[in-house]
Amino acid sequence: MDFIQIALVLVVLFVLAIPMGKYLARSFSLETTRLDSVFGGVERAIYKLSGIRVSDMTWKQYAMAVLVSNISMVAIAYLLLRLQGMLPGNPSGIAAMEPLLSFNTAVSFLTNTNLQHYSGESGLSYLSQMLVIIYLMFTTPATGIAVVMAFMRGLTGQRSIGNYYVDLVRAHTRVLIPLAIVVTLLLVSQGVPQTMEPTATATTLSGAEQQIARGPVASLVSIKHLGTNGGGFFGVNSAHPFENPTPLSNVMEILSMFLIPAALPFTFGFMSKSRKQGWVIFGAMFVMFLAFLITAYTNEVSGNPALERAGLSQEMGSMEGKEVRFGIAQSALFTAVTTAATTGTVNNMHDTLTPLGGLVPLGEMMLNCVFGGDGVGTINILMYAILAVFLAGLMVGRTPEFLGRKIEGKEMKLIAIAILAHPLIILAPTAIALATEMGSSAVSNPGFHGISQVLYEYTSSAANNGSGFEGLGDNTPFWNISTGLVMLFGRYVSIITMLAVAGSLLAKTPVPETMGTLRTDNSVFTVILIATVVIVGALTFLPVLALGPIAEWLTIR
């Protein structure tokens, strides 16, 4: 039965991803399409009101537009959080957020990370939930989608990489807003609240008074999944019955967070006019995802051997930290999907996963290309594809070319920066945190699991995921500042370097395919791509994983 549940969800995803990929390719086409007649009027009005010029940009102009717009957004978000106690839309009278927590929260939602060092129902007013959280939940995935479209245009040799502001508007009007409306209504049908009424007061069966938090929950939950955001309206996220009340709503949320990341490889195939290219990218990511999913499920369903030796039945598997209404199958699938798509929403507590079950979300975030978040994950897998072409070409004596453009020293230096930056911003802060009192004092579980807690926090920040091993006491100045910086570097180093690669490749004269060209549209290259990702990931992260989840697993055997 568990297998059927998981298989059905993945089949539905597959059925939806292909047409969604084609739709995205048409939505962001530099040529006129029939979609312009549907959305063009609204978009032209937005351009006029905003003073947007729709002319093509260079990669430097595109990157600068990304940075300027994002700086403006984080400044607005920070001010609203600091002033929320004095602003309207605060029926529960929640006070202003303190400065360092405001910094961490604004950066977290700006970078599509949605790491939460606060509890949503008690830390934010309704106005902040809407004008800061939901607002950034739309604009930051829209930024990721815009950047991946620019990157794909550079790789596929289109006339330019496009215009950032046009792409940003289209991501809203043609993708995120329509989908969010549909998903919001579906979630409301399942019982997710959508109201502006204040916290409800109820009398319990014992006669005590209970405060029940509510608010515009459905609208936040819909975009938090569609935008691979993850931040919850409530502190326990999608484990809360008001965010995720039924098994059907659980499936809706899984499909919502996985839809766009799974569709983007097919978008690449349509844009490159070679559907096989899209299948190669999708196939590589899907094989890695299945390996992680199987690992998570088998370890959770097998239970905890230490508890079994203590005389506790493990027939139902390791149910600690999981909701009975979801069980092992839907909890394991949700865990694998939320970290594969770097969403960060959770329907179970990752801190209570078995050691190898906890290694799965860690591993997916460390690779950061097993589908990944809206836009950036696809950029990362295409980055590895270019690296694979370069390495394989050198080994077999063939010209390193990708889609008719030579891969040379300039591109490889930029890719090396992006690949090396990711482990650096994870491992260096982890070492500092474990070696200092400021960081180690937050660890609630000393030993191997404590290492995993710290490692998970920085991995989640660097991968712009946002989930956590919640046993960590992370709302301190040290953690708010350090994770804030990691989130910024994790987001923008990759974006800027890959836009530079796109600009460099776009400027090159296409070369015809010859007998010496390494083919990138067959199963052989799929294997090469998977091997490249796994080898680079293992060489980088296996030592620290051996100190954390692997060592913990060995101690409970």
N, C-alpha and C positions, 0 to 999 in steps of 0.2 A: 504493500500500500504506500509506503514511504517513497519507493522508487517511482510509482505512478504519479504521485503528487508532484515530485520534482520534475519528472519528464514532461508532464502536461504544461507546467509553467514555462519551461525552456522551449517547448514546441510553439506555444503561443507567442513567446518573445521572437522566435525565429520568423514566424509568419508576419509579425508586425514590422520587424526591423528592415526587411528588404524594401517594401514600399515607402517606409519612412526615409530610408537612405536616398531613394530616388526623389522624394519630395524635397529633401534638404538640398540636393544638388540643383534642382530647379529654382528653389527659393533664393539661392545665393548666386545664381548665374549672372555673369556680367552682360549677358545678352537679354533682350526683351522676351519674356515668356507670358503665358496666359495668366499666371499668378499676378502679374503687374496690373491687370485689369480689375482684379479682386481687391488687392491691398494698396495699389499705387496711389489712389486718392488720399487715403489716410496718411500714407508715408510722405507724400509731397507736402501735405499740410504740416506735418511734424518738421520736415526739413525747413520749411518757410518760417515757422514760429521759432525754431531753434537757430536759424541762421546757418544751416549746414550746407556747404558746397559739395556737390556730388562728384567732383572731379577725382580721377585716380590719384593714389598716393604712392610714393616710394616706400620702401620698407622702413626707412628711418622716420618718415613722416607718420607712418602707421604706428610704429612703436611709440613715438612721442605722443600721439593722440591717445593711445592706451594709457600711458603713464599719467598724462595731465587729467584725463577724465577720472581715473581711479583715485588720484590724489584729492580731487574735488569731492568725490563720493565719500572717502574716508573722513575728510574734515567735517562734512555735514553730519555724518553718522556719529562722530565723536561728540559734537556739540549737542545733538539731540539727547544722547545718553546722559551727558553731564547736566542737562537742564530738564530732564523728564519730570522731576519732582514739582516744577513750577508750571509745566505745560498742561494743556487740557488733555482729554482722553485718558485720564488716570483715575477711574472710579474707585480703585482699591487704595489710593493714596500711597503708591510706592515711591520711595525716595530716590534721589539722583544716584547714579552709579559712580563709585569712586574713580579717581583719575586713571590709575594703572589698569584696573579692570575694564574701564571704558576703552582704553587704548587696545587692550587685548581683544575685546569683543568687536570693536570697529574693524580692526585688522583681520580678525578671524572671518567675519562675514564678507569683507572686501575681497579676500583671497579665495573665496569659495570653499573655505575650510570649515567654518561653523563650529569650531572648538568652543565649548561652553564651560567657563569657569564659574558659572552662576546657574541658578535654577530659574527656568523661564517664567513659571507662573508667579514667582515671588520677586524676581529681580527686574522685570520690565513692565512698564505700563502698556496699555493697549496701543497708545500712540507710537511708542517705541517699537512694539512688535510689528506694527504696520509700516511706519515711515523709515525705520532702520532695518529691521530684520527682513520683512517681506520685500521691501524695496531692493535691498542688496541681493536677496535671493533671486530676483529677476535679472538685475544688471550684471552680476558677476558671472553666472553661466552664459549670459548673452555675450560677455566679453570673451569667454573661452571659445564659444562657437564662432564668433567673428574671427578670432586669431587662427583657428584651425582652418577656416575657409581661405584665409589669406595664405596660409602655409601650403595648402593643397594647390592653390592657383600657381604658386611659385614652382612647386614640384611638377605640375602637369603642363607648364609652359603656356599659360593663358596670357592675355595681353598685358595684365598687370596684377598686382596682389589685391587691388580693389581699394575701397574707401572704408576706413574703420567705422565712421559714424553711420554710414549707410548699412553696413553689416550689423551694427549694434541695433539699429532700429528694426531691421528685418528679423533679427533673432527674437525680438519682442512681438512684433505684429504678426509674423507668419508662423512662429513656432511656439514660444513659451506661453503667451497670453491665451491663445485659443485652447491649447492643451490643458492649461491650468484651470480654465473655466469648466471644461469637461470633467477633469479629475475631481475638482472641488465638489461638483454636483453628485458624482458617484460616491464620494466619501460621506457627504451629508446623508445620502440614502442608506448608508450603513450605520448611521448614528453618531458621526463625528460632529461636535457642536460648531455652529457658526453664528455668533451672537455678539452684540456689544453690551449686553447686560453685565452688571458687576458680579463678583463672586457670590454664589448662592449660599444661603444659610439653611441647613437641614437639621432636623432632630433625629438622632439615631434611635434604635430600638431600646437602648438602655436609658434614653432620656437626655443624653448629652448633646451639646450643640456642635455641629461640624461645618466647616467652611469648605465649599466645593469650588475650586477654581474652574473657570471656563473663559470663553472669549472667541475671537475670530480664528478658531483652530483649523477648520477644514481648508481655508484659503492658504494658510501657512504650510500645512502638511502637503498639499498638492504641489506647490512650487518647490518645497524643500526636497522632494523626490525627483521631480522632473528636472530641476536644475542641479541635481547631484550636490545639494547643499548639506542637508543632514541635521541642522540645528532644530531642536524640538521646542514646541510651545511649552511642554512640560519637562521637568527635569529628567524623567526616566524615558523620554523620547517615545518611540513607537512601541514600547512595552506598555505604555499607559492606555487604558481602555478608551479614553476620549480621543486619542490619536489613531488608534488601531484596534477597533472593537471586535472585529470578526476575522475568521480565516479568509473570507473573501476580500476584506479590506487589506489584509496582509499581502495577498496576491496582487491586488491593484498597486500597492506601494512598491512591491518588487519590480513589476513590469514598468512602472513609472520611472524608477531610478535607472533602469537598465536600458530603456528604449533608445534614447539618443546616443549613448556611448556605443551600443550594439549596431546602430544604424550608420554611424559615421564611416566605418570601413567600406560599406557599400556605396556611400556618397563618394568616397575616394575613387572607387571603381567607375562610377558613372562620370565623374569629372575627368578622369584620365582616359576615358573612352576605352577602357579595358576592364570588363567586369571581373576577369580572372585576378587582376591586381587586388580588387576589393575582397575577393574570396580568400586570397592568400593571407591578407592582413587579418580578416575575421577568423579564419581557420587557426592561425597561430595563437591569437588571443583566446579563442574558445577552448582549444586543447589545454592551455595553461589553466584556464578557469576551471575546467572539469577536474583537473588533477587536484587543485586546491579544494574544490567542493567535495570530492570523494574523501579527501583527507579529513576535512572538518566533520563530515557526516559519520564516517566509520569510527572516529575517535569519540565523538559525543554519544553515539548509540551504544558503544562498548562500555560506557560508564567509567567510573573512577576506581581503579584497582585498589587504591589505599582505603577507600570507603568499603569496598567489598570485603577486604580482609578484616575490617572492623565489625563485620556482621551486618552491614546495611545492604539491602537488596539493590542491585543495579539492573534489574530486568527492564525497567523503562529507560535505561540509559542515564547519562549525567543530566538530570533535570534541575540541578542547582542553578539559580539565576534565570530560569526560562519560564515562560508562561505556559500553563497547561493547555490553553486554547490553541496554541500553535504546535507544541510538541517538538520533538527532535528534528524532524524533517524540515519543517518550515523555519525553525530557528537556525539550523545549519545553512539552509539556502539563503536566508536573509543575511546571515553573517558573511557568507562568501560573496554575495552580490554587493552589499553595501561597501565592502572594502575593495572589491574589484572595480566598481564604478566610482570609487573614492567619494561616496556620498556621506558616510559617517553616521547616518541614522541607525538606531539599533532597536530590535524587538526582544533582545535578551542582554544580560550583562556580560560583556566580553571578559571582564576580570574573573568570572567564574567558569570560563571555558576550561576544558582539560588542557594540559600543557601543549600537546600537538594541535588540538583544536584552536588554541590561542595563537599558535605559530602561523595558521592560515591567514588571518587578517594582517598579521605582521608581514608575512611574505608578500602578499599582494600589494601592500602599500610600499614595500621596499622596491619591488620591481616597477611599480607605478605605471604600468603599461598593459595590464591585463584588463583591457577595455578602458579603464581610467575614467576620470570625470568628463563632463561635457566639453569636448574640444581638446583639452590638454593631454588626456590619455592617448588619444589618437595621434597627436603630435609626437608623443614619446615613442610609440611603437613605430612610427614612420622614421623617427631618428635612429632607432635600432635597425630598421630595414636598410637605411643608408650605410650604417656601420657594418652590417652583415655583407652588403655588396662590396664594400671596400676591402674587408678582411678576406672574403672568399675570392674576390678578384685577384688579390695579391698572391694568395696561396696556390691558385691554379693557373696563374699567368694570364688572366683575362683583364681587359680594360674595366676599371671600376666605373660603371655607368648606371644611372637610375633614371628610367623613363626618358632615355635619349640625351641625358646630360652627364658630362664627366664629373666624377667626384674627386676633388683635388684637395691639396693641403689646407686651403682656407676653410672649406666646409668641415674637414675633419677636426681642425683645431676648435672650431665653434662647437661641434658635437662633443668633443672631449671635455670642454668646459661644462656643458650641460650634464654630461654623465658623471663627472667627478664632483660637481657641486652637490648633487643629491645625497650621496653617502656622507660627504663632509659635514653638511648641516644637520645630519642625524647623529653621527658617531661622536663628533667633537663636543656638542652640548651634552650628550648622554654621559660621556666621560667626566665632564666638568660637574654635572649634577651629582653623579655617584661619588665623586671625590671630595665634595664640599658639603658642609653642614646645611647650607641654604637649600641645596637640592635634595640631599638624602633624607632630611628630616620629614619630607613629605611622603616618604615611602611607608605604607601601612603594613607591608608584608616583607620583612627582611629575608635575605637569601636569594635564591635563583628567581623567585617570582617577583621580588622587588626590582631586580635588574630588568625584568620584562616590563614592569609597570613604567619605569623611566624610559626605556627604549621605545615602548609603544607611544608614549606621549609625544616624543620628538619625531618619530616616524609618521604618526598621524598628522603632525603639524607640517612636516616637510612635503608630504604627499597631498596636502590640502584635503584631508579626509575629515578629521574632527571627532571621530569616535575615541574612546579612551578606556583604559583599565581603571575604572572609577574608584579603586581603592587608594588612588594617589591624591594627596591633599594639595591640589594645584592652584588654589586661589591665594597666592602669595606674590609679593613683588618680584621675586626671582623667577617664578614660573610664568607670570604674566608678561614680563619683559622678554625672557629668553624664548618662549614659544611664539610670541608676537614677531620677533625678528626672524625666527626660523620660517614662519608662515610667509613672510614677505619675500625672503630669498627663495623659498621653495616655489613660489608662484612666478616671480618675475624674471629670474635668471633664465629659466627654460623658455619663457615666452619671447624675451628679447633675442636670445641667441638663435632660436629657431626662425624668427622673422628675418634675422640676418642671413641665415642659410637659404631661406626662400628667396630673398632678394638676390643673393649671389647666383643661385641656380637659374633664376628667371633671366638674368643678364647674359647667360651663356648661349652660344649658338648650338642648336640641337645637332647631334651627330647621328648618322644612320646606323642602324643595327647591322652588325657583321657577325661572322662566325666566332669572333673573339669576345662577343658581348655575353655577359652572364645573364641568363633569363631570370626574371623575377616574378613570373606569373605561373609557376608550376609547384607541384608538391615538394620537389627537392628544395626549393628556396624556402618553403614553409618550414621544413625541418631545420635548415640553416638559420632562419630567423629565430625559431624557438631556442636553438642551441646557443645562439649569441646572447639572447636575453638571460637565459638560465646561467650560463657560464659567468657573465659579467656580474650578475646578482649574487651567485654563490661565492665568487672570489671576494666580493666586497663585504657581504653580510654574514656569511656562514660562521666566522669566528664569534661574533657577538651573539648569534642565535644559539651557539653551543654553550655559552655562558648563562643564557636565560631559559627559554622554553625547553630546549633539548636536555639540558642538565636537570631541570625540574622533572621532566618526563622519566628520566633514568632513576630518579630518587623514589618515585612512587611505584615502580614496576615490582 
